[in-house]
Amino acid sequence: MKNIFYFAIIAVAGALLASCEPVLIEGPKADAPVAASELQSAFHIDGQYADAACTEPKADGNYIKYHTSPAMTVQVYNYKADGSKNILNTGASGVFNITPRRGADPNQPFAVATINQDASIVSFESTVNVYVPADLDPAVKVLTGESGAKAWKWYTIGTACWGNCGYIGVPGQANVAAGEIPGYWWGCTPDQLETEQIAHTGGTVYGYGDENAYMVFNEDMECISYKADGSVIAKGSYSLNDYDPSGEQYLYGTLVTTDAPILMPFKINSGGQRVNEFEVIYIDPNMMSLIYKGDNSEWGWGEATWWRFKNASDPDAALAGGATRAWTYNTMPSAGVDATWGNCGYIGVGGQANVAAGEIPGCWWGCPPADMETSQIQHAGGVAYGYGSDDAYMVFDVINGTVTSYKGDGTAIASSTYAVENFDAFSIQNGGYKMGDMTTGAEPGILFPFRINAGGVKVTDYEILYLDGQLLTLIDRNGNSEWGWAESTWWRFQPKR
């Protein structure tokens, strides 16, 4: 027994000694670079959906769900019209959205890329068939916008948005593109409509007499008027007949409605007579002026009724008018001076200023364009770029997603991409602080894009305090907290006429 026991000990010891022989331990081997064909084989589309949550399958859905197998981090992207990359999603799996503009090709290209461990990038291109709304008739699109539904509000120039005029009925009697009314006699503000001028409604308060009352035209050929609180006042159908946007004739078209759905649909001095047919003496994506002719003849100077409205909900139309649109400084009194740019204490909550009228919440100080590159040039880092002129302007291009600033003589200063995000046109009247956000590229095309008292720092992230077809107000929050009253920068612009 003892011999067997000793033999066993010797055997185990030999095994232990053998296990101590040196072994070459290799580090982790780098993965072989992925080829484009391998990446394409690994990328799988799980389905297309009508919603971002992927609960409604749809053969040509705009939301595309994907995964990779074997799992690898990929970037899904397509290209904007200017050739810059538009990132749709990043990750080993996820959902990306492709929603083309109306009338585009439903067969939409996209690309997928990944980066290898040797830092090489490999990609492949593919296409997906998605839903594209049919392009709207121009006579509908000018009223509804690209989305197919647009809100219009009162547009008060001077002290008037509705009133009477002497009927002329021929072109060239007023600058209608600037909102002038041919044969103008008299007009009033929204808050007068159902107070001192209530006789024109037949003595009834409907809710038209508020600057935040609005009407919506949609692609289903409905026009609906609303009180400021969103309650419906009236609803009917509409058609814009004989639409002619050239401006060469007196009429841009004839707006015909049923059930009097437009704001304040009353013939003046008639005790509440509603009307359903209007001469459109001017219309573009951001302004509309109407006249009720009645029985008047050309050059008759008989009494007619007029209305003037502005785009209140479509940010693309407001900024770029459906293609391109120029904006310049809006100089109005702020902090005791005529100003278009300045500083304010950051508040970040609603109701602290009449932003629809151009007021700046927490405004401390501001200056006109002429001071920007003279007495205030330190804010631009001491460099005169050409922003400091009343004639400087910027052009938003919705097709290419760019904004470009120009000197007064038309020389370009800077250009960048831009994007509007989180836009809610009714946020302000519902107690909110801002309408949305705007981001730009590193060299912003915004006029005088400098953070105040920062020695030339350029701002690329803006809060859209207010935006409609006639006013744009921006704030550089600069990381400030609500009610903090820390220094922020503000800008105020208007369309270039």
KOLDREN-131910 format. One record per residue (C-alpha): residue in one letter; x, y, z. Coordinates in steps of 0.5 Angstrom, whole numbers, padded with zeros to 4 digits, always signed. Each point is the difference from the previous one (the first is absolute). Last residue first. Layout:
REM KOLDREN-131910
aXYZ
...
REM end
This chain:
REM KOLDREN-131910
r-0078+0189-0096
k+0005-0004+0004
p-0004-0004+0005
q+0001+0002+0008
f+0006-0002+0005
r+0001+0001+0007
w+0006-0003+0004
w+0001-0002+0007
t+0006-0001+0005
s+0000-0003+0007
e+0003+0002+0006
a-0002-0003+0007
w-0007+0001+0002
g-0001-0007+0003
w-0007+0000+0000
e+0001-0006-0004
s+0007-0003-0001
n+0005+0003-0005
g+0004-0005-0004
n+0002+0006-0005
r-0008+0001-0002
d+0002+0004-0006
i-0007+0003-0002
l-0003+0001-0007
t-0006+0004-0002
l-0003-0001-0007
l-0006+0005-0002
q-0004+0000-0007
g-0002-0007-0002
d+0000-0002+0007
l+0005-0002+0005
y+0001+0002+0008
l+0005-0002+0005
i+0004-0005-0005
e+0005-0002+0005
y+0007+0000-0003
d+0006-0005-0001
t+0006+0002-0005
v+0002+0006+0004
k+0007+0003-0002
v+0005+0002+0005
g+0003+0007-0002
g+0002+0003+0007
a-0005-0003+0004
n-0004+0006+0003
i-0006-0001-0005
r+0000-0007-0003
f+0001+0001-0008
p-0004-0002-0006
f+0000+0007-0003
l-0005-0002-0005
i-0001-0008+0000
g+0004-0004-0005
p+0004-0003+0005
e+0007-0003-0001
a-0001-0006+0005
g-0006-0002-0003
t-0007+0002+0002
t-0005-0002+0005
m-0007+0003+0001
d-0005-0002+0006
g-0007+0001+0001
m-0006+0004+0002
k+0002+0003+0006
y-0002+0002+0007
g-0007-0004+0001
g-0006+0003+0002
n-0005-0003-0005
q+0001+0006-0004
i+0007-0001+0000
s+0000-0007-0002
f-0005+0000-0006
a+0005+0000-0005
d+0004-0006+0003
f+0006-0002-0004
n+0005-0005+0004
e+0005+0001-0005
v+0002+0005-0006
a+0006-0002-0004
y+0006+0004-0003
t+0006-0001-0004
s+0005+0006-0001
s+0002+0006-0004
a+0004+0006+0002
i+0002+0007-0003
a-0003+0000-0007
t+0001+0006-0004
g-0007+0003-0002
d+0001+0007+0001
g-0003+0001+0007
k+0004-0006+0002
y-0002-0007+0000
s-0002-0006+0005
t-0001-0007-0003
v-0005-0005+0003
t+0000-0007-0002
g-0005-0006+0000
n+0001-0001-0008
i-0008+0000-0002
v-0001+0005+0006
d+0004+0005-0002
f+0000+0006+0005
v+0004+0006-0002
m+0003+0005+0005
y+0000+0008-0001
a+0005+0006+0001
d-0004+0007-0002
d+0000+0003+0007
s+0007-0001+0000
g+0005-0003+0005
y+0000-0007-0002
g+0006+0001-0005
y+0006-0004+0003
a+0003+0005+0005
v+0004-0003+0004
g+0002+0002+0007
g-0002-0007+0003
a-0007+0001-0002
h-0002+0002+0007
q+0005+0005+0000
i-0003+0003-0006
q-0005+0004+0004
s+0002+0007-0001
t+0001-0001-0007
e-0002-0007-0003
m-0007-0001+0003
d-0001+0007+0001
a-0003+0002-0006
p-0005-0007+0000
p-0004+0003+0006
c+0002-0001+0007
g-0003-0004+0006
w+0000+0000+0008
w-0003-0003+0006
c-0006-0004-0003
g-0003-0005+0005
p-0005-0003-0005
i+0001+0003-0007
e-0006+0004-0003
g-0001-0002-0007
a-0008+0001+0000
a-0001-0007+0000
v+0005+0000+0005
n-0005+0004+0005
a+0005-0001+0006
q+0001-0005+0006
g-0006-0004-0001
g+0004-0007-0001
v+0006-0002+0004
g+0007+0000-0002
i+0003+0006+0004
y+0006+0002-0003
g+0002+0007+0001
c+0001+0003-0006
n+0005+0003-0005
g+0000+0003-0007
w-0002+0000-0007
t-0005+0003-0004
a+0000+0007+0004
d-0004+0007+0000
v+0002+0002+0007
g-0004+0000+0006
a+0001-0007+0002
s-0003-0002-0006
p-0003+0004-0005
m+0000-0003-0007
t+0005-0002-0005
n-0001-0006-0004
y+0006-0002-0004
t-0001-0004-0007
w-0003-0006-0002
a+0000-0003-0008
r-0004-0006-0002
t+0002-0006-0004
a-0005-0006-0002
g-0006-0001+0003
g+0000+0007+0003
a+0006-0001+0004
l+0000+0002+0007
a-0008+0001+0001
a-0001-0006-0005
d+0004-0005+0003
p-0002+0002+0007
d-0008-0001-0002
s-0004+0002+0006
a-0002+0007+0000
n+0000+0003-0007
k-0003+0007-0001
f-0007+0003-0001
r-0003+0006-0003
w-0007+0001-0001
w-0004+0006-0004
t-0007+0002-0001
a-0003+0004-0005
e-0004+0007-0001
g-0001+0003-0007
w+0006+0003-0003
g-0003-0002-0007
w+0007+0000-0003
e-0002-0007-0002
s-0007-0002+0002
n-0003-0002+0007
d-0005-0005+0001
g+0003-0003+0006
k+0008+0000-0001
y+0002-0003+0006
i+0007+0001+0000
l+0006-0005+0003
s+0007+0001+0002
m+0005-0006+0001
m+0007-0001+0003
n+0005-0005+0001
p-0001-0006-0006
d-0002+0006-0005
i-0006+0003-0001
y-0002+0007-0002
i-0007+0003-0003
v-0004-0006+0002
e-0007+0002-0002
f-0005-0003+0005
e-0006-0004+0000
n-0003-0003+0006
v-0003+0006+0003
r-0004+0001+0007
q-0005+0005+0001
g+0001+0003+0008
g-0003+0007+0000
s+0002+0002-0007
n+0005+0005+0001
i+0006-0004-0002
k-0001-0007-0003
f+0001-0005+0005
p+0004-0007+0000
m+0004+0002+0006
l+0005-0005-0001
i-0001-0005-0005
p-0005-0006+0000
a-0006+0004-0003
d-0005-0006-0001
t+0003-0002-0007
t+0006+0003-0003
v+0003+0003-0006
l+0006+0004-0001
t+0001+0003-0007
g+0007+0001-0003
y+0007+0004+0000
l-0005+0005-0002
y+0003+0007-0003
q+0004-0003-0005
e+0008-0001-0001
g+0000-0002+0007
s+0003-0007-0003
p-0003-0004+0005
d-0006-0002-0004
y-0006-0004+0003
d-0006+0000-0004
n-0004-0003+0006
l+0002-0001+0007
s-0005-0005+0003
y-0003-0001+0007
s-0004-0004+0005
g-0003+0002+0006
k+0001+0000+0008
a-0002+0006+0005
i+0002+0002+0007
v+0004-0006+0002
s+0003+0000+0007
g+0008+0000+0000
d+0001+0005+0006
a+0001+0006-0005
k-0006-0001-0003
y+0000-0004-0007
s-0002+0000-0007
i+0000-0006-0004
c+0001+0000-0008
e-0001-0007-0003
m+0002-0002-0007
d+0003-0007+0002
e+0007+0003-0001
n-0001+0005+0006
f-0001+0007+0002
v+0000+0002+0007
m-0003+0006+0003
y+0003+0004+0006
a-0002+0004+0006
n+0006+0002+0004
e+0000+0008-0002
d-0007-0001+0003
g-0007+0003-0002
y-0002-0006-0004
g-0003-0004+0006
y-0007+0000-0002
v-0003+0007+0004
t-0006+0002-0003
g-0003+0007-0001
g-0002-0002-0008
t+0008-0001-0001
h+0001+0007-0003
a-0003+0003+0006
i+0005-0003+0004
q+0005+0006-0002
e+0001+0003+0007
t+0001-0007+0003
e+0000-0006-0005
l+0004+0002-0005
q+0004+0005+0004
d+0005-0005+0003
p+0002-0002-0007
t+0002+0007-0002
c-0004+0004-0004
g+0000+0003-0007
w-0002+0006-0004
w+0000+0003-0007
y+0005-0004-0005
g-0001+0001-0007
p+0005-0006-0002
i+0002-0004+0007
e+0007+0000+0001
g+0003-0006+0003
a+0007+0000-0003
a-0002-0004-0006
v-0006+0004-0001
n+0004+0006-0002
a-0006+0004-0002
q-0004+0003-0006
g+0004-0004-0005
p-0005-0005-0002
v-0008+0001-0001
g-0006-0001+0005
i-0001+0007+0003
y-0004-0001+0005
g+0000+0005+0006
c+0003-0003+0006
n-0003-0003+0007
g+0003-0003+0006
w+0004-0006+0002
c+0007-0001+0002
a+0002+0007+0003
t+0004+0004+0005
g+0007+0000-0004
i+0000-0006-0004
t-0004-0005+0004
y+0000-0007-0003
w-0006-0005+0003
k+0002-0007+0000
w+0001-0006-0005
a+0001-0007+0002
k+0002-0005-0005
a-0002-0007-0002
g+0003-0004-0006
s+0007-0001+0003
e+0003+0004-0006
g-0004+0006+0001
t-0008+0000+0001
l-0001+0007-0003
v+0005+0000-0006
k+0000-0008+0000
v-0008+0001-0002
a+0001+0004-0006
p+0007-0003-0002
d-0004-0007+0000
l+0003-0004+0005
d+0006-0005-0002
a-0002-0007+0001
p+0002-0003+0007
v+0006-0004+0000
y+0000-0007+0003
v+0007-0004+0000
n+0003-0005-0004
v+0007-0001+0002
t+0007+0001-0003
s+0007-0003+0001
e+0007+0003+0001
f+0006-0004+0003
s+0005+0002+0005
v+0007-0001+0002
i+0004+0005+0005
s+0008-0002+0001
a+0002+0002+0007
d+0004-0007+0001
q-0006-0003+0005
n-0005+0001-0006
i-0005+0006+0000
t-0007-0001-0002
a-0004+0003-0006
v-0007-0001-0003
a-0003+0004-0005
f-0007+0003-0002
p-0004+0001-0007
q-0007+0001+0000
n-0005-0003-0005
p-0006+0004+0001
d+0002+0005-0005
a-0002+0007+0003
g-0007+0003-0001
r+0000+0002+0007
r+0006+0001+0004
p+0004-0007+0002
t-0002-0003+0006
i+0006-0005+0002
n+0000-0002+0007
f+0005-0005+0004
v-0001-0005+0005
g+0005-0004+0004
s+0005-0005+0000
a+0008-0001+0001
g+0000+0008+0001
t+0000+0007-0004
n-0007+0003-0003
l-0002+0004-0006
i+0007+0005+0000
n-0001+0005-0006
k+0006+0000-0004
s+0002+0007-0004
g-0001+0000-0007
d-0004+0006-0001
a-0007-0003-0001
k+0001-0004+0006
y+0003-0007+0000
n-0002-0007+0004
y+0002-0003+0006
v+0001-0007+0004
q+0006+0000+0005
v+0002-0007+0002
t+0002-0004+0006
m+0001-0007-0001
a-0005-0006+0002
p+0002-0006-0004
s-0006+0001-0002
t-0002+0007+0000
h-0007+0003+0001
y-0005+0004-0004
k-0007+0004+0001
i-0002+0005-0005
y-0005+0005+0001
n-0003+0003-0006
g-0004-0005-0002
d-0001-0003-0007
a-0002-0007+0002
k-0004+0002+0007
p+0001-0003+0007
e-0003+0004+0005
t+0003-0001+0007
c+0007+0003-0002
a+0001+0005+0005
a+0002+0005-0005
d-0007-0001-0004
a-0002-0002-0007
y+0004-0006+0000
q+0006-0004-0004
g+0002-0007+0002
d+0006-0003+0003
i+0006+0002-0005
h+0006-0004+0001
f+0007+0003-0001
a+0005-0006+0001
s+0000-0002-0007
q+0001+0007-0002
l+0006+0001+0005
e+0003-0007-0003
s+0000+0003-0007
a+0003+0007+0002
a+0006-0004+0003
v+0001-0001+0008
p+0007+0001+0002
a+0003-0006+0003
d-0001+0000+0008
a+0006+0002+0003
k+0003-0006+0004
p+0000+0000+0008
g+0007-0001+0003
e+0003-0007-0001
i+0003-0003+0006
l+0006-0005-0001
v+0000-0005+0005
p+0006-0002+0004
e+0000-0007+0003
c-0003+0000+0007
s-0005-0005-0002
a+0005-0005-0001
l+0003+0001+0008
l-0007-0001+0002
a-0001-0007-0004
g+0006-0002+0003
a-0002+0001+0007
v-0007-0004-0001
a+0004-0006-0003
i+0005+0000+0006
i-0006+0001+0005
a-0003-0006-0003
f+0006-0004+0000
y+0001+0001+0007
f-0007-0002+0002
i+0001-0007-0005
n+0006-0001+0004
k-0003+0001+0007
m-0006-0005-0002
REM end
